[in-house]
Amino acid sequence: ADGLMNVAELVNGGKTDINITLDKNIDLTGKDWTPIGTNYDNRYKGTFDGRGHTIKGLTVTTNDQFVGLFGYLDRAGTVKNVVMEGIQITSNHVLMSGNTGGVVGYSWGTIENCSVSGSVSGTNCVGGVVGSQKAGSIIGCSSSATVKGTRYVGGVAGEEWGTITACYATGDVTLEIDSQRDLSGGGVVGLNGGNRVLACYAIGNVTSTGSSTGYVHIGGLLGDTYTTVTACYWKNNHEQGIGYKKAGTVTEVTKVDGSVVTWQKAVDAMNTALQNAGSEWRYELKGALPTLRKQ
């Protein structure tokens, strides 16, 4: 734990392109965590490889703008192969620029094979894995965390402007309306304005509290979408997978009802789409819900 905190201090002190590799599990319980890459000037540009190890007990309560294991991830940055267990993240940033995620608060880079459990709560952009994905990709990630926020809120990403491939969320999502702005909440993504959402699913309920004079778009899968959505599935409290489709192409976006559409059919369709896209990731159904593996 102390070693990881020292590495965070190095990055935040200007050594932003160092590579980090975990060789054991880390327990941050009781530690005062500062995200790796707290702002634009010290955004992380290296590769963080968890090698499948677990970081547990990360707890943060802050008013900062970029919050997570990583705060700000550069285009050149990669975070992969880490399990975030039992996190408790709360950001009370008051401006529209808050970004809170279990792995990364604000990302322009690559996030792959990361999983999150616990809770993530924030304001503007809040997601189980990443708060705001401005570019780059999220691949093979999952979250069972409960997620709460006030504007763009999603089980995997609050908002996304890159690509999301083979990701799923099983935790509940709550849009806590406290303003008159336009708002979006979804089981996987709140506001989807990026290039593609491919082969993703959600089962956590998506609910809202409060009211707004702006638009409020909520879907079992996505709140708003402006882009291509392919082979995605949901099973929760919503009949609509997408709250509002502004633009783009939607193909094979279907609710799993357990009879006509089963999880096995969903797995087959998602794997076909992944294969057609040249992805190395596949779903498998060994229990009640699909899980991911890399070929």
C-alpha positions as CSV (number, residue, x, y, z in Angstrom):
1,A,0.0,0.0,0.0
2,D,2.8,2.4,0.9
3,G,4.6,1.6,-2.3
4,L,1.5,2.3,-4.4
5,M,1.0,5.6,-2.6
6,N,4.6,6.5,-3.2
7,V,4.1,5.8,-6.9
8,A,1.1,8.1,-6.9
9,E,3.2,10.8,-5.3
10,L,5.8,10.4,-8.0
11,V,3.3,10.7,-10.8
12,N,1.6,13.7,-9.2
13,G,5.1,15.3,-8.8
14,G,5.7,15.2,-12.5
15,K,7.0,11.6,-13.4
16,T,3.9,11.0,-15.4
17,D,5.2,8.4,-17.9
18,I,6.5,5.8,-15.5
19,N,5.2,2.2,-15.8
20,I,3.6,0.5,-12.8
21,T,3.3,-3.3,-12.4
22,L,1.7,-5.0,-9.4
23,D,3.3,-8.3,-8.2
24,K,0.9,-8.8,-5.2
25,N,-2.5,-7.8,-3.9
26,I,-2.7,-4.4,-2.1
27,D,-4.9,-3.4,0.8
28,L,-5.6,0.3,1.0
29,T,-8.0,0.1,4.0
30,G,-7.4,3.0,6.3
31,K,-5.1,4.8,3.9
32,D,-5.6,8.4,2.7
33,W,-5.6,7.9,-1.0
34,T,-4.8,10.5,-3.6
35,P,-5.6,9.5,-7.2
36,I,-2.7,8.9,-9.6
37,G,-2.8,11.9,-11.9
38,T,-4.8,14.5,-10.1
39,N,-5.1,17.1,-13.0
40,Y,-4.1,17.9,-16.6
41,D,-0.6,18.8,-15.7
42,N,0.2,15.5,-14.1
43,R,-2.1,13.3,-16.2
44,Y,-0.8,9.7,-16.3
45,K,0.9,8.7,-19.5
46,G,2.4,5.3,-18.6
47,T,1.1,1.7,-18.4
48,F,-0.4,0.4,-15.2
49,D,-0.6,-3.4,-15.3
50,G,-2.3,-5.0,-12.3
51,R,-1.5,-8.5,-13.6
52,G,-4.8,-9.7,-12.2
53,H,-4.1,-8.6,-8.7
54,T,-6.6,-7.0,-6.3
55,I,-6.6,-3.6,-4.8
56,K,-9.1,-3.5,-2.0
57,G,-10.4,-0.9,0.5
58,L,-9.7,2.2,-1.5
59,T,-11.8,4.9,0.2
60,V,-12.0,8.5,-1.0
61,T,-14.3,11.4,0.1
62,T,-13.3,14.6,-1.6
63,N,-14.4,17.8,-3.5
64,D,-11.8,17.2,-6.2
65,Q,-12.5,17.2,-9.9
66,F,-10.9,13.9,-11.1
67,V,-11.4,11.0,-8.7
68,G,-10.7,7.3,-8.8
69,L,-7.7,5.0,-8.6
70,F,-6.5,7.3,-11.3
71,G,-7.8,10.8,-11.6
72,Y,-6.7,11.9,-15.1
73,L,-5.5,9.3,-17.8
74,D,-3.7,10.7,-20.9
75,R,-4.2,9.4,-24.4
76,A,-0.9,7.6,-24.1
77,G,-1.9,6.0,-20.8
78,T,-3.2,2.5,-20.2
79,V,-4.7,0.9,-17.1
80,K,-5.3,-2.9,-17.3
81,N,-5.7,-6.2,-15.4
82,V,-6.7,-4.9,-12.0
83,V,-9.5,-5.9,-9.6
84,M,-10.9,-3.0,-7.5
85,E,-12.6,-4.6,-4.5
86,G,-14.8,-2.9,-1.9
87,I,-14.1,0.6,-3.0
88,Q,-16.0,3.6,-1.4
89,I,-15.6,6.7,-3.6
90,T,-17.5,9.9,-3.0
91,S,-16.9,13.2,-4.8
92,N,-18.8,16.3,-3.9
93,H,-17.3,18.5,-6.7
94,V,-19.8,21.3,-7.2
95,L,-19.1,22.3,-10.8
96,M,-20.3,20.7,-14.0
97,S,-16.7,19.4,-14.6
98,G,-16.6,16.7,-11.9
99,N,-15.5,13.2,-13.0
100,T,-15.7,10.2,-10.7
101,G,-15.0,6.5,-11.5
102,G,-13.9,3.3,-9.8
103,V,-10.8,2.9,-12.0
104,V,-10.4,6.3,-13.7
105,G,-12.2,9.6,-13.2
106,Y,-11.4,11.2,-16.5
107,S,-9.9,9.2,-19.4
108,W,-8.5,9.8,-22.9
109,G,-6.6,6.5,-22.9
110,T,-7.2,2.7,-22.7
111,I,-8.8,0.8,-19.8
112,E,-8.9,-3.0,-20.3
113,N,-9.8,-6.0,-18.1
114,C,-10.6,-4.1,-15.0
115,S,-13.4,-4.9,-12.5
116,V,-14.9,-2.9,-9.7
117,S,-17.1,-3.7,-6.6
118,G,-18.3,-1.3,-3.9
119,S,-19.8,2.1,-4.4
120,V,-19.1,5.2,-6.5
121,S,-20.9,8.5,-5.9
122,G,-20.3,11.9,-7.5
123,T,-21.9,14.7,-9.4
124,N,-21.5,15.5,-13.1
125,C,-20.0,12.3,-14.7
126,V,-20.1,9.2,-12.6
127,G,-19.4,5.6,-13.7
128,G,-18.5,2.3,-12.0
129,V,-15.3,2.0,-14.1
130,V,-14.8,5.5,-15.5
131,G,-16.6,8.8,-14.9
132,S,-15.9,10.5,-18.3
133,Q,-14.3,8.7,-21.3
134,K,-13.4,11.5,-23.7
135,A,-11.6,9.3,-26.2
136,G,-9.7,5.9,-26.3
137,S,-11.3,2.6,-25.3
138,I,-12.8,0.6,-22.5
139,I,-12.5,-3.1,-23.2
140,G,-13.4,-6.2,-21.2
141,C,-14.4,-4.4,-18.0
142,S,-17.1,-5.0,-15.5
143,S,-18.6,-3.4,-12.4
144,S,-20.9,-4.6,-9.7
145,A,-20.6,-1.3,-7.8
146,T,-23.6,0.8,-7.0
147,V,-23.3,4.1,-8.8
148,K,-25.0,7.5,-8.0
149,G,-24.6,10.9,-9.6
150,T,-26.4,14.0,-10.6
151,R,-26.0,14.4,-14.4
152,Y,-24.5,11.7,-16.6
153,V,-24.5,8.4,-14.7
154,G,-23.8,4.8,-15.9
155,G,-22.9,1.4,-14.5
156,V,-19.7,1.3,-16.6
157,A,-19.2,5.0,-17.7
158,G,-21.0,8.2,-16.9
159,E,-20.3,9.5,-20.4
160,E,-18.3,8.1,-23.2
161,W,-16.9,9.6,-26.4
162,G,-14.6,6.7,-27.4
163,T,-15.5,3.0,-27.7
164,I,-16.8,0.5,-25.2
165,T,-16.4,-3.2,-26.1
166,A,-17.4,-6.3,-24.1
167,C,-18.3,-4.6,-20.8
168,Y,-21.0,-5.2,-18.3
169,A,-22.5,-3.8,-15.2
170,T,-24.6,-5.6,-12.5
171,G,-24.9,-2.9,-9.9
172,D,-27.8,-0.4,-9.5
173,V,-27.6,3.0,-11.0
174,T,-29.3,6.1,-9.5
175,L,-29.6,9.5,-11.1
176,E,-30.1,12.0,-8.3
177,I,-31.7,15.0,-9.9
178,D,-30.8,18.2,-8.2
179,S,-30.7,20.8,-11.1
180,Q,-32.6,21.9,-14.2
181,R,-30.0,20.7,-16.6
182,D,-30.2,17.9,-19.2
183,L,-29.6,14.6,-17.5
184,S,-28.9,10.9,-18.6
185,G,-28.7,7.6,-16.8
186,G,-28.1,4.1,-18.1
187,G,-27.2,0.6,-16.9
188,V,-24.0,0.7,-19.0
189,V,-23.6,4.4,-20.1
190,G,-25.4,7.6,-19.2
191,L,-24.5,9.7,-22.2
192,N,-23.1,7.8,-25.2
193,G,-21.7,10.2,-27.8
194,G,-18.6,8.2,-28.9
195,N,-17.8,5.9,-31.8
196,R,-19.3,2.6,-30.7
197,V,-20.8,0.5,-27.9
198,L,-20.4,-3.2,-28.8
199,A,-21.5,-6.4,-27.0
200,C,-22.3,-4.9,-23.6
201,Y,-25.0,-5.8,-21.0
202,A,-26.5,-4.5,-17.8
203,I,-28.8,-6.0,-15.1
204,G,-28.7,-3.4,-12.4
205,N,-31.9,-1.3,-11.9
206,V,-31.7,2.3,-13.1
207,T,-33.8,4.8,-11.2
208,S,-34.0,8.5,-10.6
209,T,-34.9,10.8,-7.7
210,G,-36.1,14.4,-7.9
211,S,-37.3,16.4,-11.0
212,S,-35.9,18.7,-13.7
213,T,-37.3,21.1,-16.3
214,G,-34.5,19.9,-18.7
215,Y,-34.7,16.5,-20.4
216,V,-34.2,13.4,-18.3
217,H,-33.3,10.3,-20.4
218,I,-33.0,7.0,-18.6
219,G,-32.6,3.5,-20.2
220,G,-31.9,0.0,-19.0
221,L,-28.7,0.1,-21.1
222,L,-28.0,3.7,-22.2
223,G,-29.5,7.0,-21.3
224,D,-28.8,8.9,-24.5
225,T,-27.0,7.6,-27.6
226,Y,-25.6,9.5,-30.6
227,T,-23.6,6.6,-32.2
228,T,-23.5,2.9,-33.2
229,V,-24.8,0.4,-30.6
230,T,-24.5,-3.3,-31.6
231,A,-25.4,-6.6,-29.8
232,C,-26.2,-5.2,-26.4
233,Y,-28.6,-6.6,-23.8
234,W,-30.2,-5.7,-20.6
235,K,-32.5,-7.2,-17.9
236,N,-33.7,-4.7,-15.3
237,N,-36.6,-2.5,-14.4
238,H,-36.7,-0.7,-17.8
239,E,-38.6,-1.8,-20.9
240,Q,-36.5,0.6,-23.0
241,G,-32.9,-0.2,-23.4
242,I,-32.1,3.3,-24.7
243,G,-33.8,6.3,-23.1
244,Y,-33.3,8.5,-26.2
245,K,-31.7,7.8,-29.6
246,K,-30.4,11.1,-31.1
247,A,-28.4,9.6,-33.9
248,G,-26.5,6.5,-35.0
249,T,-27.4,2.9,-35.7
250,V,-28.9,0.5,-33.2
251,T,-28.6,-3.2,-34.0
252,E,-29.6,-6.2,-31.8
253,V,-30.3,-4.1,-28.7
254,T,-32.7,-6.5,-26.8
255,K,-34.1,-7.1,-23.4
256,V,-33.5,-10.6,-22.0
257,D,-36.9,-11.9,-21.0
258,G,-35.8,-15.5,-20.2
259,S,-38.1,-17.2,-22.7
260,V,-37.8,-15.8,-26.2
261,V,-34.5,-14.1,-25.5
262,T,-32.3,-16.0,-23.1
263,W,-28.8,-15.2,-21.8
264,Q,-27.5,-18.0,-24.0
265,K,-28.9,-16.3,-27.1
266,A,-27.4,-13.0,-25.9
267,V,-24.0,-14.7,-25.4
268,D,-24.1,-16.1,-28.9
269,A,-25.1,-12.8,-30.5
270,M,-22.5,-10.8,-28.5
271,N,-19.7,-13.3,-29.4
272,T,-20.6,-13.2,-33.1
273,A,-20.4,-9.4,-33.0
274,L,-17.1,-9.5,-31.2
275,Q,-15.7,-12.0,-33.6
276,N,-16.8,-9.9,-36.6
277,A,-15.2,-6.9,-35.1
278,G,-11.9,-8.7,-34.7
279,S,-12.0,-8.6,-30.9
280,E,-10.1,-11.1,-28.7
281,W,-12.8,-11.0,-26.0
282,R,-15.6,-13.5,-25.7
283,Y,-18.5,-14.2,-23.3
284,E,-19.1,-17.5,-21.6
285,L,-22.2,-18.7,-19.7
286,K,-21.1,-21.0,-16.9
287,G,-23.5,-19.6,-14.3
288,A,-26.6,-17.4,-14.2
289,L,-24.9,-14.5,-16.0
290,P,-22.3,-14.1,-18.8
291,T,-18.7,-13.5,-17.8
292,L,-15.7,-12.5,-19.9
293,R,-12.6,-14.2,-21.1
294,K,-9.8,-13.2,-23.5
295,Q,-8.8,-15.6,-26.1
